[in-house]
Amino acid sequence: MLVKERMSRNPITIRTDTPVTEAQSLMKREKIHHLPVLDREGRLVGIVTEKDLLYAAPSPATTLSVYEMTSLLAKLTVDKVMSAKPLTVTEDVALEEAARIMADRNIGGLPVIRGETLVGIITESDLFRVFIELFGARQKGVRLTMVVANRRGELCKVSEAVTKAGGNIIALGTFLADDPTQGRLTMKVEGLAKEKIAEALRPLAVKIEDVRET
């Protein structure tokens, strides 16, 4: 899956000279947390987040009056609080690579560019929706997590065991286990009661950690 398949296209943007108060209102109205910032030529020059705007506001402990605070914020423009030259990705970057960049750099969104043109933005919210889909969270079934030996063909055996018992795997994820010689599988299965799934997979499991209907 690539970024272009899950990014938000034609994202809402602001200019460098947009007042901070206007950016705050726009985020609240559109229910978004990131705004790419463009210069007068329409080129991406920065990104501003909800947190950036929050930090731009005077502290509650300030001695300024409400009128003075409002006046100051009205004069403060986005270019003074944005993150300049933001990290970006292209449309053909793998979704997991975009997620890795966001996690490693502790950022919540990446503008997506084509050449010098902004064409989208991929955010944590987009990744959450993929996560929900990946694990079949909106589908009914039995969710099972098990630890298996980390060796060739083990995943095939698990799949065959579920099929032979009459079930259908509708979602599957693999994860590292505490022991490097083992792996952890989480799956969503339809067509079988949880007792039957556990019975079918127990011979293949080092340990069945969790099984529940969802």
Stockholm file with secondary structure:
# STOCKHOLM 1.0

chainA/1-214         MLVKERMSRNPITIRTDTPVTEAQSLMKREKIHHLPVLDREGRLVGIVTEKDLLYAAPSPATTLSVYEMTSLLAKLTVDKVMSAKPLTVTEDVALEEAARIMADRNIGGLPVIRGETLVGIITESDLFRVFIELFGARQKGVRLTMVVANRRGELCKVSEAVTKAGGNIIALGTFLADDPTQGRLTMKVEGLAKEKIAEALRPLAVKIEDVRET
#=GR chainA/1-214 SS CBHHHHSEESCCCEETTCBHHHHHHHHHHHTCSEEEEECTTSCEEEEEEHHHHHHHSCCTTCCCCHHHHHHHHHHCBGGGTSEESCCCEETTSBHHHHHHHHHHHTCSEEEEEETTEEEEEEEHHHHHHHHHHHTTTTSCSEEEEEEEECCTTHHHHHHHHHHHHTCEEEEEEEEECSSTTEEEEEEEEESSCHHHHHHHHGGGCSEEEEEEEC
#=GC SS_cons         CBHHHHSEESCCCEETTCBHHHHHHHHHHHTCSEEEEECTTSCEEEEEEHHHHHHHSCCTTCCCCHHHHHHHHHHCBGGGTSEESCCCEETTSBHHHHHHHHHHHTCSEEEEEETTEEEEEEEHHHHHHHHHHHTTTTSCSEEEEEEEECCTTHHHHHHHHHHHHTCEEEEEEEEECSSTTEEEEEEEEESSCHHHHHHHHGGGCSEEEEEEEC
//
